[in-house]
Amino acid sequence: MSQAARFQETPRRLAIFDEGFAEAGVRSRPVPDTGAGCQDRGAAAGSGVGGHRVIGSLPARERRGRARAAGATKDEIADVLLAIILVAGLSRIVSAAPEVATALGYDIAVALEEPDGY
C-alpha cells in the first residue's frame, strides 16, 4: 500500500470487512493516546475524529476540520480506525469507515464500483 493512498485504502478495506487487514493493523499499532498527555496534537486530533465517529458522538466532517487544523494528516485520521479496533470493536469500525472516508474526501462506494478509475 502506498503512503499517499493510505487514507483511502484503510477505510475501504475496513468497509468491505477485510478481517486479515484489520487483524494485521491491530497487531502493528499500539492503542492510541486519545489526547491526554499526547505529544503530537495532530495525532491526538486524528484520534478524536475516528473515535468520536465510532462512538457516534459527532459527525466525522465536523471533527475533521478541527483535526486538520491541529495538524493531523488524512493518513493519521484513517489510521485511528485500525488503532481503536480493540477498544471499539470491529463491527463499529466497519460501520464508521465509510463516513470517515467521506469526511476525508474519499467516496468508498465510487471506488468499489470503479477500482481502477478512482
N, CA, C and O atoms as CSV, one atom per row, in Angstrom:
chain,resi,resn,atom,element,x,y,z
A,1,MET,N,N,0.848,-1.173,0.000
A,1,MET,CA,C,0.000,0.000,0.000
A,1,MET,C,C,0.887,1.227,0.000
A,1,MET,O,O,1.801,1.321,0.820
A,2,SER,N,N,0.647,2.166,-0.892
A,2,SER,CA,C,1.467,3.371,-0.956
A,2,SER,C,C,1.098,4.313,0.177
A,2,SER,O,O,-0.041,4.340,0.641
A,3,GLN,N,N,2.086,5.086,0.612
A,3,GLN,CA,C,1.837,6.053,1.684
A,3,GLN,C,C,0.777,7.066,1.267
A,3,GLN,O,O,-0.061,7.454,2.081
A,4,ALA,N,N,0.805,7.496,0.013
A,4,ALA,CA,C,-0.118,8.524,-0.456
A,4,ALA,C,C,-1.570,8.078,-0.395
A,4,ALA,O,O,-2.458,8.914,-0.232
A,5,ALA,N,N,-1.830,6.802,-0.521
A,5,ALA,CA,C,-3.207,6.313,-0.591
A,5,ALA,C,C,-3.673,5.655,0.703
A,5,ALA,O,O,-4.755,5.067,0.726
A,6,ARG,N,N,-2.904,5.732,1.764
A,6,ARG,CA,C,-3.280,5.038,2.996
A,6,ARG,C,C,-4.626,5.518,3.549
A,6,ARG,O,O,-5.411,4.714,4.050
A,7,PHE,N,N,-4.893,6.824,3.459
A,7,PHE,CA,C,-6.164,7.333,3.983
A,7,PHE,C,C,-7.350,6.827,3.176
A,7,PHE,O,O,-8.488,6.878,3.644
A,8,GLN,N,N,-7.093,6.337,1.961
A,8,GLN,CA,C,-8.149,5.748,1.147
A,8,GLN,C,C,-8.225,4.242,1.369
A,8,GLN,O,O,-9.309,3.683,1.536
A,9,GLU,N,N,-7.078,3.601,1.369
A,9,GLU,CA,C,-7.021,2.145,1.480
A,9,GLU,C,C,-7.552,1.634,2.818
A,9,GLU,O,O,-8.290,0.650,2.858
A,10,THR,N,N,-7.185,2.292,3.900
A,10,THR,CA,C,-7.585,1.813,5.233
A,10,THR,C,C,-9.098,1.772,5.391
A,10,THR,O,O,-9.632,0.707,5.698
A,11,PRO,N,N,-9.826,2.886,5.197
A,11,PRO,CA,C,-11.282,2.791,5.357
A,11,PRO,C,C,-11.953,1.883,4.322
A,11,PRO,O,O,-12.952,1.229,4.621
A,12,ARG,N,N,-11.399,1.844,3.098
A,12,ARG,CA,C,-12.006,0.985,2.070
A,12,ARG,C,C,-11.924,-0.474,2.471
A,12,ARG,O,O,-12.912,-1.202,2.377
A,13,ARG,N,N,-10.753,-0.907,2.918
A,13,ARG,CA,C,-10.590,-2.320,3.291
A,13,ARG,C,C,-11.386,-2.663,4.545
A,13,ARG,O,O,-11.858,-3.790,4.693
A,14,LEU,N,N,-11.536,-1.703,5.439
A,14,LEU,CA,C,-12.365,-1.950,6.621
A,14,LEU,C,C,-13.840,-2.012,6.237
A,14,LEU,O,O,-14.583,-2.841,6.763
A,15,ALA,N,N,-14.267,-1.144,5.329
A,15,ALA,CA,C,-15.674,-1.114,4.913
A,15,ALA,C,C,-16.097,-2.411,4.236
A,15,ALA,O,O,-17.259,-2.805,4.337
A,16,ILE,N,N,-15.179,-3.080,3.550
A,16,ILE,CA,C,-15.524,-4.357,2.915
A,16,ILE,C,C,-15.240,-5.535,3.848
A,16,ILE,O,O,-15.259,-6.693,3.431
A,17,PHE,N,N,-14.980,-5.222,5.102
A,17,PHE,CA,C,-14.784,-6.207,6.172
A,17,PHE,C,C,-13.629,-7.161,5.859
A,17,PHE,O,O,-13.778,-8.382,5.915
A,18,ASP,N,N,-12.481,-6.578,5.530
A,18,ASP,CA,C,-11.270,-7.344,5.276
A,18,ASP,C,C,-10.646,-7.682,6.636
A,18,ASP,O,O,-9.850,-6.915,7.178
A,19,GLU,N,N,-11.022,-8.837,7.167
A,19,GLU,CA,C,-10.586,-9.221,8.517
A,19,GLU,C,C,-9.074,-9.381,8.623
A,19,GLU,O,O,-8.494,-9.042,9.655
A,20,GLY,N,N,-8.431,-9.885,7.593
A,20,GLY,CA,C,-6.980,-10.037,7.604
A,20,GLY,C,C,-6.283,-8.696,7.714
A,20,GLY,O,O,-5.307,-8.554,8.450
A,21,PHE,N,N,-6.788,-7.705,6.977
A,21,PHE,CA,C,-6.236,-6.361,7.030
A,21,PHE,C,C,-6.421,-5.771,8.423
A,21,PHE,O,O,-5.496,-5.177,8.978
A,22,ALA,N,N,-7.616,-5.935,8.987
A,22,ALA,CA,C,-7.895,-5.412,10.322
A,22,ALA,C,C,-6.999,-6.069,11.366
A,22,ALA,O,O,-6.451,-5.390,12.234
A,23,GLU,N,N,-6.850,-7.386,11.283
A,23,GLU,CA,C,-6.012,-8.109,12.242
A,23,GLU,C,C,-4.559,-7.654,12.153
A,23,GLU,O,O,-3.909,-7.451,13.179
A,24,ALA,N,N,-4.052,-7.497,10.949
A,24,ALA,CA,C,-2.675,-7.025,10.768
A,24,ALA,C,C,-2.516,-5.611,11.315
A,24,ALA,O,O,-1.490,-5.279,11.908
A,25,GLY,N,N,-3.529,-4.788,11.115
A,25,GLY,CA,C,-3.486,-3.415,11.625
A,25,GLY,C,C,-3.469,-3.357,13.133
A,25,GLY,O,O,-2.766,-2.532,13.717
A,26,VAL,N,N,-4.229,-4.219,13.771
A,26,VAL,CA,C,-4.257,-4.264,15.235
A,26,VAL,C,C,-2.899,-4.690,15.774
A,26,VAL,O,O,-2.397,-4.122,16.744
A,27,ARG,N,N,-2.312,-5.691,15.136
A,27,ARG,CA,C,-1.003,-6.181,15.603
A,27,ARG,C,C,0.100,-5.148,15.444
A,27,ARG,O,O,1.051,-5.131,16.226
A,28,SER,N,N,-0.018,-4.290,14.443
A,28,SER,CA,C,1.076,-3.367,14.149
A,28,SER,C,C,0.947,-1.999,14.814
A,28,SER,O,O,1.852,-1.174,14.690
A,29,ARG,N,N,-0.150,-1.742,15.512
A,29,ARG,CA,C,-0.349,-0.421,16.102
A,29,ARG,C,C,-0.677,-0.522,17.580
A,29,ARG,O,O,-1.444,-1.389,17.998
A,30,PRO,N,N,-0.091,0.371,18.371
A,30,PRO,CA,C,-0.468,0.421,19.783
A,30,PRO,C,C,-1.834,1.081,19.931
A,30,PRO,O,O,-2.285,1.783,19.025
A,31,VAL,N,N,-2.485,0.866,21.046
A,31,VAL,CA,C,-3.735,1.558,21.332
A,31,VAL,C,C,-3.414,3.043,21.415
A,31,VAL,O,O,-2.469,3.426,22.105
A,32,PRO,N,N,-4.180,3.891,20.725
A,32,PRO,CA,C,-3.828,5.313,20.657
A,32,PRO,C,C,-4.054,6.044,21.967
A,32,PRO,O,O,-4.909,5.679,22.774
A,33,ASP,N,N,-3.263,7.081,22.152
A,33,ASP,CA,C,-3.472,8.033,23.230
A,33,ASP,C,C,-4.540,8.984,22.711
A,33,ASP,O,O,-4.365,9.572,21.643
A,34,THR,N,N,-5.628,9.150,23.426
A,34,THR,CA,C,-6.730,9.973,22.917
A,34,THR,C,C,-6.535,11.452,23.191
A,34,THR,O,O,-7.478,12.233,23.068
A,35,GLY,N,N,-5.350,11.841,23.554
A,35,GLY,CA,C,-5.082,13.264,23.721
A,35,GLY,C,C,-4.499,13.604,25.069
A,35,GLY,O,O,-3.712,14.545,25.168
A,36,ALA,N,N,-4.847,12.888,26.098
A,36,ALA,CA,C,-4.316,13.184,27.418
A,36,ALA,C,C,-2.841,12.793,27.445
A,36,ALA,O,O,-2.501,11.610,27.451
A,37,GLY,N,N,-1.998,13.774,27.461
A,37,GLY,CA,C,-0.570,13.507,27.504
A,37,GLY,C,C,0.043,13.203,26.154
A,37,GLY,O,O,1.226,12.874,26.084
A,38,CYS,N,N,-0.715,13.302,25.092
A,38,CYS,CA,C,-0.198,13.024,23.756
A,38,CYS,C,C,0.708,14.168,23.327
A,38,CYS,O,O,0.329,15.336,23.417
A,39,GLN,N,N,1.904,13.832,22.859
A,39,GLN,CA,C,2.872,14.847,22.461
A,39,GLN,C,C,2.535,15.459,21.106
A,39,GLN,O,O,2.899,16.607,20.852
A,40,ASP,N,N,1.876,14.752,20.262
A,40,ASP,CA,C,1.588,15.198,18.904
A,40,ASP,C,C,0.123,15.613,18.804
A,40,ASP,O,O,-0.768,14.765,18.836
A,41,ARG,N,N,-0.126,16.920,18.684
A,41,ARG,CA,C,-1.508,17.420,18.636
A,41,ARG,C,C,-2.259,16.873,17.431
A,41,ARG,O,O,-3.461,16.618,17.506
A,42,GLY,N,N,-1.547,16.692,16.314
A,42,GLY,CA,C,-2.196,16.158,15.120
A,42,GLY,C,C,-2.685,14.739,15.335
A,42,GLY,O,O,-3.800,14.396,14.942
A,43,ALA,N,N,-1.850,13.909,15.960
A,43,ALA,CA,C,-2.246,12.523,16.228
A,43,ALA,C,C,-3.412,12.487,17.209
A,43,ALA,O,O,-4.334,11.687,17.051
A,44,ALA,N,N,-3.374,13.346,18.217
A,44,ALA,CA,C,-4.472,13.398,19.185
A,44,ALA,C,C,-5.768,13.825,18.504
A,44,ALA,O,O,-6.827,13.263,18.784
A,45,ALA,N,N,-5.695,14.810,17.615
A,45,ALA,CA,C,-6.883,15.261,16.891
A,45,ALA,C,C,-7.396,14.170,15.967
A,45,ALA,O,O,-8.606,13.984,15.836
A,46,GLY,N,N,-6.491,13.453,15.330
A,46,GLY,CA,C,-6.879,12.332,14.473
A,46,GLY,C,C,-7.611,11.276,15.263
A,46,GLY,O,O,-8.587,10.699,14.785
A,47,SER,N,N,-7.143,11.018,16.475
A,47,SER,CA,C,-7.814,10.066,17.355
A,47,SER,C,C,-9.229,10.527,17.645
A,47,SER,O,O,-10.155,9.719,17.723
A,48,GLY,N,N,-9.385,11.816,17.803
A,48,GLY,CA,C,-10.710,12.355,18.073
A,48,GLY,C,C,-11.683,12.133,16.941
A,48,GLY,O,O,-12.837,11.774,17.178
A,49,VAL,N,N,-11.241,12.340,15.715
A,49,VAL,CA,C,-12.135,12.157,14.560
A,49,VAL,C,C,-12.608,10.718,14.472
A,49,VAL,O,O,-13.810,10.456,14.418
A,50,GLY,N,N,-11.671,9.790,14.457
A,50,GLY,CA,C,-12.040,8.379,14.347
A,50,GLY,C,C,-12.833,7.914,15.541
A,50,GLY,O,O,-13.844,7.227,15.399
A,51,GLY,N,N,-12.376,8.287,16.716
A,51,GLY,CA,C,-13.021,7.842,17.942
A,51,GLY,C,C,-14.422,8.379,18.106
A,51,GLY,O,O,-15.336,7.631,18.453
A,52,HIS,N,N,-14.607,9.664,17.861
A,52,HIS,CA,C,-15.943,10.244,18.007
A,52,HIS,C,C,-16.907,9.675,16.980
A,52,HIS,O,O,-18.083,9.479,17.286
A,53,ARG,N,N,-16.436,9.407,15.772
A,53,ARG,CA,C,-17.329,8.839,14.762
A,53,ARG,C,C,-17.756,7.434,15.153
A,53,ARG,O,O,-18.916,7.055,14.992
A,54,VAL,N,N,-16.805,6.667,15.669
A,54,VAL,CA,C,-17.111,5.282,16.022
A,54,VAL,C,C,-18.136,5.216,17.141
A,54,VAL,O,O,-19.032,4.372,17.109
A,55,ILE,N,N,-18.017,6.093,18.128
A,55,ILE,CA,C,-18.984,6.056,19.224
A,55,ILE,C,C,-20.241,6.860,18.903
A,55,ILE,O,O,-21.203,6.859,19.672
A,56,GLY,N,N,-20.225,7.545,17.764
A,56,GLY,CA,C,-21.422,8.236,17.305
A,56,GLY,C,C,-21.685,9.583,17.951
A,56,GLY,O,O,-22.802,10.093,17.868
A,57,SER,N,N,-20.684,10.174,18.593
A,57,SER,CA,C,-20.943,11.416,19.303
A,57,SER,C,C,-20.902,12.658,18.422
A,57,SER,O,O,-21.615,13.622,18.701
A,58,LEU,N,N,-20.097,12.666,17.376
A,58,LEU,CA,C,-20.022,13.819,16.480
A,58,LEU,C,C,-19.878,13.351,15.041
A,58,LEU,O,O,-19.232,12.335,14.784
A,59,PRO,N,N,-20.466,14.075,14.104
A,59,PRO,CA,C,-20.230,13.727,12.701
A,59,PRO,C,C,-18.750,13.863,12.358
A,59,PRO,O,O,-18.080,14.775,12.841
A,60,ALA,N,N,-18.248,12.969,11.536
A,60,ALA,CA,C,-16.830,12.970,11.184
A,60,ALA,C,C,-16.411,14.265,10.500
A,60,ALA,O,O,-15.308,14.756,10.738
A,61,ARG,N,N,-17.265,14.819,9.663
A,61,ARG,CA,C,-16.912,16.058,8.964
A,61,ARG,C,C,-16.654,17.195,9.944
A,61,ARG,O,O,-15.739,17.996,9.755
A,62,GLU,N,N,-17.461,17.257,10.981
A,62,GLU,CA,C,-17.317,18.317,11.973
A,62,GLU,C,C,-15.975,18.211,12.699
A,62,GLU,O,O,-15.308,19.220,12.926
A,63,ARG,N,N,-15.586,17.004,13.059
A,63,ARG,CA,C,-14.324,16.797,13.758
A,63,ARG,C,C,-13.125,16.907,12.822
A,63,ARG,O,O,-12.043,17.309,13.250
A,64,ARG,N,N,-13.305,16.555,11.546
A,64,ARG,CA,C,-12.189,16.567,10.604
A,64,ARG,C,C,-11.558,17.942,10.491
A,64,ARG,O,O,-10.333,18.061,10.473
A,65,GLY,N,N,-12.372,18.973,10.415
A,65,GLY,CA,C,-11.846,20.339,10.317
A,65,GLY,C,C,-10.969,20.682,11.501
A,65,GLY,O,O,-9.915,21.298,11.342
A,66,ARG,N,N,-11.392,20.291,12.673
A,66,ARG,CA,C,-10.594,20.545,13.879
A,66,ARG,C,C,-9.294,19.742,13.853
A,66,ARG,O,O,-8.234,20.256,14.209
A,67,ALA,N,N,-9.380,18.499,13.437
A,67,ALA,CA,C,-8.185,17.647,13.403
A,67,ALA,C,C,-7.181,18.172,12.392
A,67,ALA,O,O,-5.985,18.236,12.679
A,68,ARG,N,N,-7.655,18.547,11.215
A,68,ARG,CA,C,-6.753,19.063,10.181
A,68,ARG,C,C,-6.126,20.378,10.650
A,68,ARG,O,O,-4.944,20.617,10.403
A,69,ALA,N,N,-6.902,21.230,11.321
A,69,ALA,CA,C,-6.364,22.488,11.837
A,69,ALA,C,C,-5.293,22.240,12.898
A,69,ALA,O,O,-4.368,23.038,13.053
A,70,ALA,N,N,-5.422,21.138,13.622
A,70,ALA,CA,C,-4.438,20.797,14.657
A,70,ALA,C,C,-3.216,20.106,14.072
A,70,ALA,O,O,-2.260,19.821,14.793
A,71,GLY,N,N,-3.239,19.834,12.774
A,71,GLY,CA,C,-2.074,19.255,12.124
A,71,GLY,C,C,-2.158,17.774,11.816
A,71,GLY,O,O,-1.170,17.189,11.374
A,72,ALA,N,N,-3.302,17.149,12.035
A,72,ALA,CA,C,-3.443,15.716,11.722
A,72,ALA,C,C,-3.495,15.537,10.212
A,72,ALA,O,O,-4.175,16.290,9.515
A,73,THR,N,N,-2.780,14.546,9.712
A,73,THR,CA,C,-2.850,14.238,8.288
A,73,THR,C,C,-4.046,13.325,8.042
A,73,THR,O,O,-4.598,12.744,8.976
A,74,LYS,N,N,-4.434,13.207,6.794
A,74,LYS,CA,C,-5.515,12.279,6.442
A,74,LYS,C,C,-5.124,10.853,6.814
A,74,LYS,O,O,-5.962,10.076,7.273
A,75,ASP,N,N,-3.850,10.509,6.616
A,75,ASP,CA,C,-3.383,9.166,6.969
A,75,ASP,C,C,-3.504,8.918,8.466
A,75,ASP,O,O,-3.920,7.836,8.880
A,76,GLU,N,N,-3.143,9.908,9.287
A,76,GLU,CA,C,-3.249,9.743,10.741
A,76,GLU,C,C,-4.696,9.538,11.168
A,76,GLU,O,O,-4.985,8.716,12.038
A,77,ILE,N,N,-5.593,10.281,10.555
A,77,ILE,CA,C,-7.013,10.145,10.892
A,77,ILE,C,C,-7.511,8.751,10.511
A,77,ILE,O,O,-8.209,8.112,11.298
A,78,ALA,N,N,-7.162,8.275,9.321
A,78,ALA,CA,C,-7.580,6.933,8.887
A,78,ALA,C,C,-6.946,5.847,9.751
A,78,ALA,O,O,-7.589,4.840,10.045
A,79,ASP,N,N,-5.694,6.039,10.159
A,79,ASP,CA,C,-5.006,5.048,10.986
A,79,ASP,C,C,-5.701,4.815,12.326
A,79,ASP,O,O,-5.596,3.734,12.906
A,80,VAL,N,N,-6.401,5.818,12.805
A,80,VAL,CA,C,-7.105,5.668,14.083
A,80,VAL,C,C,-8.144,4.551,13.999
A,80,VAL,O,O,-8.406,3.871,14.991
A,81,LEU,N,N,-8.734,4.360,12.826
A,81,LEU,CA,C,-9.719,3.288,12.674
A,81,LEU,C,C,-9.104,1.935,13.036
A,81,LEU,O,O,-9.745,1.118,13.698
A,82,LEU,N,N,-7.877,1.701,12.608
A,82,LEU,CA,C,-7.205,0.443,12.950
A,82,LEU,C,C,-6.787,0.423,14.415
A,82,LEU,O,O,-6.883,-0.601,15.091
A,83,ALA,N,N,-6.326,1.559,14.884
A,83,ALA,CA,C,-5.777,1.618,16.233
A,83,ALA,C,C,-6.825,1.383,17.321
A,83,ALA,O,O,-6.492,0.900,18.403
A,84,ILE,N,N,-8.077,1.715,17.047
A,84,ILE,CA,C,-9.091,1.582,18.100
A,84,ILE,C,C,-10.006,0.376,17.938
A,84,ILE,O,O,-11.027,0.280,18.618
A,85,ILE,N,N,-9.655,-0.540,17.050
A,85,ILE,CA,C,-10.472,-1.739,16.851
A,85,ILE,C,C,-10.667,-2.495,18.166
A,85,ILE,O,O,-11.782,-2.914,18.475
A,86,LEU,N,N,-9.620,-2.668,18.925
A,86,LEU,CA,C,-9.732,-3.433,20.173
A,86,LEU,C,C,-10.620,-2.745,21.195
A,86,LEU,O,O,-11.250,-3.405,22.022
A,87,VAL,N,N,-10.671,-1.440,21.142
A,87,VAL,CA,C,-11.473,-0.681,22.094
A,87,VAL,C,C,-12.931,-0.604,21.646
A,87,VAL,O,O,-13.845,-0.821,22.442
A,88,ALA,N,N,-13.139,-0.294,20.371
A,88,ALA,CA,C,-14.493,-0.056,19.868
A,88,ALA,C,C,-15.168,-1.302,19.316
A,88,ALA,O,O,-16.395,-1.399,19.322
A,89,GLY,N,N,-14.384,-2.246,18.845
A,89,GLY,CA,C,-14.936,-3.449,18.223
A,89,GLY,C,C,-14.948,-3.311,16.708
A,89,GLY,O,O,-15.219,-2.238,16.170
A,90,LEU,N,N,-14.653,-4.402,16.036
A,90,LEU,CA,C,-14.528,-4.384,14.580
A,90,LEU,C,C,-15.827,-3.979,13.889
A,90,LEU,O,O,-15.784,-3.255,12.895
A,91,SER,N,N,-16.969,-4.422,14.384
A,91,SER,CA,C,-18.220,-4.083,13.696
A,91,SER,C,C,-18.486,-2.580,13.720
A,91,SER,O,O,-19.004,-2.038,12.744
A,92,ARG,N,N,-18.147,-1.903,14.798
A,92,ARG,CA,C,-18.333,-0.448,14.856
A,92,ARG,C,C,-17.363,0.261,13.928
A,92,ARG,O,O,-17.709,1.273,13.318
A,93,ILE,N,N,-16.141,-0.268,13.817
A,93,ILE,CA,C,-15.155,0.327,12.920
A,93,ILE,C,C,-15.597,0.155,11.471
A,93,ILE,O,O,-15.498,1.087,10.673
A,94,VAL,N,N,-16.083,-1.035,11.134
A,94,VAL,CA,C,-16.552,-1.300,9.774
A,94,VAL,C,C,-17.693,-0.345,9.417
A,94,VAL,O,O,-17.735,0.170,8.300
A,95,SER,N,N,-18.602,-0.108,10.332
A,95,SER,CA,C,-19.719,0.785,10.023
A,95,SER,C,C,-19.302,2.256,9.987
A,95,SER,O,O,-19.940,3.057,9.304
A,96,ALA,N,N,-18.251,2.622,10.705
A,96,ALA,CA,C,-17.783,4.011,10.725
A,96,ALA,C,C,-16.882,4.349,9.550
A,96,ALA,O,O,-16.790,5.515,9.167
A,97,ALA,N,N,-16.223,3.368,8.974
A,97,ALA,CA,C,-15.225,3.604,7.928
A,97,ALA,C,C,-15.743,4.438,6.750
A,97,ALA,O,O,-15.052,5.369,6.337
A,98,PRO,N,N,-16.911,4.152,6.197
A,98,PRO,CA,C,-17.368,4.963,5.055
A,98,PRO,C,C,-17.555,6.444,5.393
A,98,PRO,O,O,-17.206,7.305,4.585
A,99,GLU,N,N,-18.091,6.750,6.554
A,99,GLU,CA,C,-18.290,8.157,6.913
A,99,GLU,C,C,-16.963,8.860,7.159
A,99,GLU,O,O,-16.799,10.020,6.781
A,100,VAL,N,N,-16.018,8.172,7.788
A,100,VAL,CA,C,-14.697,8.769,7.997
A,100,VAL,C,C,-14.046,9.027,6.635
A,100,VAL,O,O,-13.462,10.089,6.419
A,101,ALA,N,N,-14.143,8.063,5.723
A,101,ALA,CA,C,-13.568,8.239,4.382
A,101,ALA,C,C,-14.207,9.428,3.667
A,101,ALA,O,O,-13.504,10.227,3.047
A,102,THR,N,N,-15.517,9.550,3.748
A,102,THR,CA,C,-16.213,10.661,3.119
A,102,THR,C,C,-15.740,11.991,3.692
A,102,THR,O,O,-15.546,12.956,2.953
A,103,ALA,N,N,-15.558,12.041,4.995
A,103,ALA,CA,C,-15.067,13.258,5.636
A,103,ALA,C,C,-13.660,13.616,5.161
A,103,ALA,O,O,-13.261,14.780,5.195
A,104,LEU,N,N,-12.917,12.609,4.720
A,104,LEU,CA,C,-11.565,12.843,4.208
A,104,LEU,C,C,-11.548,13.089,2.699
A,104,LEU,O,O,-10.481,13.217,2.099
A,105,GLY,N,N,-12.735,13.155,2.091
A,105,GLY,CA,C,-12.829,13.437,0.670
A,105,GLY,C,C,-12.691,12.219,-0.223
A,105,GLY,O,O,-12.312,12.337,-1.388
A,106,TYR,N,N,-12.995,11.056,0.315
A,106,TYR,CA,C,-12.863,9.806,-0.440
A,106,TYR,C,C,-14.188,9.066,-0.401
A,106,TYR,O,O,-14.711,8.789,0.679
A,107,ASP,N,N,-14.737,8.742,-1.561
A,107,ASP,CA,C,-16.019,8.051,-1.656
A,107,ASP,C,C,-15.779,6.561,-1.890
A,107,ASP,O,O,-15.427,6.149,-2.996
A,108,ILE,N,N,-15.969,5.764,-0.855
A,108,ILE,CA,C,-15.716,4.328,-0.935
A,108,ILE,C,C,-16.631,3.657,-1.955
A,108,ILE,O,O,-16.180,2.787,-2.699
A,109,ALA,N,N,-17.894,4.037,-2.006
A,109,ALA,CA,C,-18.836,3.411,-2.941
A,109,ALA,C,C,-18.375,3.589,-4.384
A,109,ALA,O,O,-18.417,2.640,-5.167
A,110,VAL,N,N,-17.942,4.778,-4.740
A,110,VAL,CA,C,-17.447,5.032,-6.093
A,110,VAL,C,C,-16.175,4.232,-6.347
A,110,VAL,O,O,-16.007,3.652,-7.420
A,111,ALA,N,N,-15.286,4.199,-5.370
A,111,ALA,CA,C,-14.025,3.471,-5.526
A,111,ALA,C,C,-14.265,1.983,-5.730
A,111,ALA,O,O,-13.553,1.347,-6.508
A,112,LEU,N,N,-15.246,1.420,-5.052
A,112,LEU,CA,C,-15.536,-0.003,-5.210
A,112,LEU,C,C,-16.172,-0.308,-6.568
A,112,LEU,O,O,-15.960,-1.384,-7.127
A,113,GLU,N,N,-16.954,0.639,-7.097
A,113,GLU,CA,C,-17.560,0.457,-8.409
A,113,GLU,C,C,-16.536,0.599,-9.523
A,113,GLU,O,O,-16.616,-0.094,-10.537
A,114,GLU,N,N,-15.572,1.499,-9.336
A,114,GLU,CA,C,-14.562,1.779,-10.357
A,114,GLU,C,C,-13.166,1.706,-9.736
A,114,GLU,O,O,-12.498,2.735,-9.635
A,115,PRO,N,N,-12.704,0.523,-9.316
A,115,PRO,CA,C,-11.436,0.423,-8.590
A,115,PRO,C,C,-10.225,0.957,-9.339
A,115,PRO,O,O,-9.289,1.448,-8.708
A,116,ASP,N,N,-10.215,0.877,-10.659
A,116,ASP,CA,C,-9.066,1.373,-11.406
A,116,ASP,C,C,-9.211,2.819,-11.836
A,116,ASP,O,O,-8.231,3.458,-12.221
A,117,GLY,N,N,-10.417,3.333,-11.773
A,117,GLY,CA,C,-10.651,4.676,-12.279
A,117,GLY,C,C,-10.813,5.748,-11.237
A,117,GLY,O,O,-11.007,6.910,-11.596
A,118,TYR,N,N,-10.745,5.422,-9.976
A,118,TYR,CA,C,-10.973,6.440,-8.943
A,118,TYR,C,C,-9.738,7.258,-8.727
A,118,TYR,O,O,-9.736,8.166,-7.895
